[in-house]
Every structure is written in C-alpha cells, then in structure tokens.
Amino acid sequence: MELNRILLGDCLDKMKTIPDNSISGCITDPPYNYEFIGKNWDNNEIKRRLQNVESSNSMVRNIPYGSGLSGGVRNARWYEKNRNNIKEYREWIESWGAELYRILKPGAFALVFNSSRTSAHVQVGLEASGFYARDTIVWRRNSGIPKGLNVEKKLEKIGYENPEIWQGWHSALRSEWEAITVVQKPLINNYINTLQISGVGLFKAENNDTSGFQSNIIENIKRDKKDKFNTHVTVKPLELIIKLIELIIPLENEKHIIIDPFMGSGTTAIAANRLGVDWIGIEISEEYRQIAEKRISNDLLKNNQTKLF
C-alpha cells in the first residue's frame, strides 16, 4: 500500500487495490446531494453546478447544485424524481461502502459526514454494506439565515391581501448541525477479543482534561481560515477531524492506517500527520488533489516535518 499519498481516481476502483482487514478507521466527507449519480463527478461538473446558483435564491448554496432540493414546481414528477435520486444515492453509498467494509479491520469505525437530509440514507446504505450502526454524532456549527422561502415577503410581492398574517412563516429551519454517521465493522465475538486482534473497536470517550466524558454532540469548534488557493466548497475544521481521529484510533499503541475515500482538500491527511497516524487518501478531482497536496506540504513545513509532495 502507498501510505501518506493521495490516489487519484474513483474510490470504488482504488479501494480494490487495498488488502482485506488492513485499515484501522475511516473519516470521510462524501458528496451530500443526490443528482450527481450517472454524471462525471469531477471539478468541471462541480464548477458548473456552483455557477448555476451564484445569482439565484437557491436554498442549497454550500453544496454543488443539482440536489433536486433547490427549486421547481412541487408536482408528482418532482417528488418522483427526488425519490429516485434518493434511491440511487443510497445504492451509491452501498457500492463504495462494501469495499470500505472489506478493507477495514474487524471492529474498525467509519465516521461519515452527511447532511440532516441524507443521514438516514447514508446509515441504511452502510448497513446494507455490512456495517453495524453505532451512533450519529452531531457537529453543531455556526449557521446563517435560513435559505428557504420567506412566505410573508413572497405574498407581499405578488400582491396578496394582508401578507403580514404569515409573518415568521418560512419553508425551512435554520441549519445548525451536520450529521456524522458512526458505523462499525462487526466485532470478533466481543470488544476485548477484537481489541487484541485488531487493535481497534473502542472509543476514547473519556477525555484527559477536565471536559469529562465525550458527548455525541460536538460544538464550539470554529472553522479554519481558508487558503486563497483552496477552492473546495465544504472544508471541515482541522480541530474537528483531529478530535474524531483521537476518538477512534488508539494513538499510543501499534501503528494504524486511516483512510479518507473522499479526500477533498486534505484535512483528514493534515490531521493524521499532526497525530503521527499513517493515512491513505483518494480523490477523483485532479484539481482538488493538487490543492490537498499543497495544503499538506505547507502544514508539514510549518510544523518542521518532512515534505511529502
């Protein structure tokens, strides 16, 4: 295995080159939306969709356009299309989930970011791949104004009589959290037996400081300042990813490998380097791979570690 490298290509193909039961954990942030199924999920497609919402009032601005959630007449065809997209999305999760299941060690955790809209489908898809659902971690983050329809303003615009009676009514709530689906490859009989064989399978749930037992709600983590060259649309905070690695990987014991099949701009790799954990990244976009490699190299140099790229 090529460790501490980003493999360019589809994660479904690249994971097939990794041996069975060799990876100690997974932290990843796959695309949240549905309608990329059947399309080339590359940088050109991402840019095309983002350009479609630059001057619109779309509800969905922080993910590439195309989820089927951003507008349109809510007729039978709209809902049917949405249901089909959800089904295809879940099947897609199951397809790469099966390869991830194969390469993870018994008892290893996969922590998969997803939205409040898709979390149920991510969990079901991963369970169909063989994983056992353990929890959902809620990452509570800073949020802005709801992107939905302000009914009072819309009625006022179209000349509705007494629109003020609908003051405060909107088509969406303020989005204040993201889900992290927590699934686990089945144990070998019990936790202790699995720990002795795989070296993983438990949470580092009791913190060394005074913060006490780790909750499944994580909050008070600020977003990092993005580099100007980093055009990725959903960069996760480094502090958050470090916390998640520490939660599932026993750093004090044997050498471990963590994988991110959707590496994006490289935050999982940077966090793993900071903690001294080997990693494998996979990224389908050459532009994102270059961004990730630059971020990783810059961070290594900043912390007086060896430059990899």
Sequence and secondary structure as in RCSB ss.txt:
>XXXX:A:sequence
MELNRILLGDCLDKMKTIPDNSISGCITDPPYNYEFIGKNWDNNEIKRRLQNVESSNSMVRNIPYGSGLSGGVRN
ARWYEKNRNNIKEYREWIESWGAELYRILKPGAFALVFNSSRTSAHVQVGLEASGFYARDTIVWRRNSGIPKGLN
VEKKLEKIGYENPEIWQGWHSALRSEWEAITVVQKPLINNYINTLQISGVGLFKAENNDTSGFQSNIIENIKRDK
KDKFNTHVTVKPLELIIKLIELIIPLENEKHIIIDPFMGSGTTAIAANRLGVDWIGIEISEEYRQIAEKRISNDL
LKNNQTKLF
>XXXX:A:secstr
   SEEEES HHHHGGGS TT EEEEEE     STTTTS  SHHHHHHHHHHHTTS  S  SS S SS S S  S
HHHHHHHHHHHHHHHHHHHHHHHHHHHHEEEEEEEEEEE TTTHHHHHHHHHHTT EEEEEEEEE    S  S B
HHHHHHHTT SSGGGGTT BSS    EEEEEEEE   SSSHHHHHHHHS      B SSTT B  SEE       
  TT   S    HHHHHHHHHHHS TTSS  EEEESS TTSHHHHHHHHHT EEEEEES HHHHHHHHHHHHHHH
HHTT     
